[in-house]
Amino acid sequence: MMIQRKGIILAGGNGTRLRPITNTIPKCLLPVYDKPMIYYSLSAMLLCEIKDLLIITRPEDKNSFKRLLGDGYQWGIKVKYAVQPKPRGIADALIIGEKFLGQSSCVLMLGDNLFYGNGLERKLQKLSRSEKNSVLAYEVKDPERFGICEINSSGLVVSLKEKPSKPKSNLAVTGLYFYDKNVSSVAKKLKPSKRGELEITDLNMRYMENNKLYAEVLGKGFSWFDAGTIESLL
């Protein structure tokens, strides 16, 4: 039986690495060629066949996103909004969205992540329709800068390390995650890291420790951009 997921896009954060341009414009509303950045994560959600979407922003940015996206009627979906009062980590989005998700599985995406490639629609639909908890992994040249996963022949994640000094692979975990209906409960049990945030790597490790986290590798022909710096945005 095909499951129907709900979607969450985390479009908060202060965009400190992109200042001064983010002093007045939210990062996820910056243009990437001819579209606001958030259109790309919204497109990924549509490829995942999401019909109900929650967009989480900073309190001061909420109305700007609502003016741009409205209620989602023009795309045949329902869009709701929530706020993250201060940056408390990616996993915090799943606590903010608990009531919205109810008993539904979900797709969580970061609003500054962009994916491109032939066959992306097939790959995302496969993950969205599956009952597995999955992350998208992408080969990088500088694994010490990312959360890095190691997988076995079945795609099961067997190790996970944030910014490892001695990486076991070069597979970075990207900002698109597929979780079951229990994810909000799992997130609520996390403890803040040294920087005071609920880390998504810690959440993923909880699933990994129970042999319930899989990775889908984006191979040749795919591109992933984390548009959080001037260089990657360009």
N, C-alpha and C positions, 0 to 999 in steps of 0.2 A: 504494500500500500504506500502510495506517495505521500510524504508528509508535507504540510503547508507551514512554512516558517514565516515569522515576522522579522522585520529588519530594524536595526538601529544604526544610525550614522552619528559618530561622535565628531562634532564640528566645533568643539570648545578650544581651550588653550589660548595662551596670550601671543603666540607667534613671535617670541622674543628673538629668534634667530633671523627673522625677516624684517626686523625694525630698520629704518623708520616707517616702511610702507604699511606695517600693521598697526601703527599708532592710531590710525583712524578707520582702517578697513579690516574686518575679520579675515584671517588667513584664508579660510575656505571660500571666501567670496572674491579673492584675487583672480584675475583672468589668466587662463592657460590657453593661449592663442585666442580663439573667439568665444570662449565660454567661461563662466565662473567655475572655479576649481570643483565646487561641490557637484556640478553637473556630471562629472566623471564617476564619482562614487554613487550618485543617483542612478546613472546608467548601469553600473555594475549590479545594483539592487534589482533593477528591471530585468537584467539577464538572469538573475537568480529567481525570477518569477515572484518577487515580493509584491504583495498587495497592500499590506499595512506597514507603515514606516514611521519611526520616531526619530526626529532630529534633535540632538542635544547640543545646546550652544551656551555661551556665556550669557548671563542675564541681559547685559546691555546690547547684545547682538540679535536677540530673538526676533525682534520686529523686522530687522533687515532681511533675515532669512524668510520670514513669513511673506514679506512683500515680493520676494523673488519667486518663491516656490508655491505659495498659497496652500490649498488643502490637497493638492495632488490630482485634482479632478482632470486636468489636461492630459495626464499620463495614465488615467484609468486606475489610480491608486489612492489610498487615504494616507495623508501626511499629518502627523501630530507633532507637537513641539514640547520640549522640556528643557530645563536649565541646569547647568552644573555651576553652582555659585563660585567655586574656586577649583583650580586644577587638583583633583584628587586621584588622578590616574585613569588609565583606560578601563580597567576592570570596574571602576566606580559607575561607568555607564550602565552596566548590567544590574546594578542596585537601583539606580535612578529609574531604569526602565522596567523594574519588576512588575508593577501593576499593569503596565502596557502589555507586557509579554503574557501575563497570566500563565496558562499551562502550555504555551506554544514553544516550540524550538525556535531558534533565531539565527540570523546572520548579523554579525557586528562588523562594521567597517569604519576605518578612520577616514575622515573627510579630506585628508591631504595625501591619500594614496591613489595612484593612478595605475591602471593595468591596461595593457594593449597586446593584441596578438591574434593571429588567425586561429579560430577554434576556441576562443575564450568563452563564447556563449555555451558551447557543449560542455566544457569543463566546469563552469559555474553551475549549470543546471544539474549536472551529475552530482556535485557536492551538495547542492541545496535539496535534492530529492532523496539523498541518502540519509539514513538514521545515524550515521557516524558523526562524532565530533572531529572536525578537521580544520587544519590550517593550510594556507597556501605558502609554499616554500620557493625560494628563488636563489639561484647560485650567484654569489657575490665574490669580488676579488679581495675584499677587506673584511673578513668575517668577525674580526675583533671589535667592529663597530656595531654589531647587531645581536639580536637574540638568535642563537644558532641551534638548529635541531639535527639530530642524527636519527636515521630511520632504518628499519630492516627491509627485507625483500617484500614484505606485505604492506609496506607503507606505514607501519606502526612506528610512532615516535618512541625511541628508546633512551634518548638523552636530550637535555635541553639546558642551555646555559646562556645567560645574558652577558654579552660583550666578553667572551672568554679570551684569556691570554694565550691559551693553547687550544684552539678550536679543533673539535673532532670531525668537523665537516665544513663545507663552505655554503651550507643551505641556511639562508636567513629566513626567519618567520616574518611574513609580510603582515600588513594591517587589514586582513580580511579573515574572519573567523566564523566557523559554523559550530553551534553548540546545541545541546539538548535542552529540554524544559527545566532541568534542575540547575541551570547555570547561575541564576540569581542567588540561589541558596548557597552555592559553592563560593560565589564572590563575597557574600556577607561574612564568611568565615575567615577571609584573608586578613592579615595584619599589615598595616602600612609599612612601607620600606623606610630606609634611612632618610629618603627625601620626602617622606610623608605621603606617599601615594600608594594606591592599590595597584600593584604591577600585574600586567596581563601575562607576563612570563610565569609568575607565581600561580595564577589561575590555570594556565596551561599545564603546569607541572602537577597540579592536583589530578587532572584528567590522565596525564601520562603515568603517574604512579599507580593508577588503577587500570592501566592498559586500555585506556579509552580515548586516546588521542592519535589521530592519523594525519599525515601530511601528503598533500598533492603537490608535486613538483612542477613548476612552470619551466619547461625546458627551452630548447632553442626555438626562436621565432616569437617568444614572448618578451615583453618588457614590463618592468615594474619601477615606478618612480615614487619616492617619498619626498614630496615637494615641501619639505620643512626648512630648506636652506635656499639662499639666493641661487646657488649653483644648480641645485636639482630642479628648482622652479624654472630656471631659464632653459 
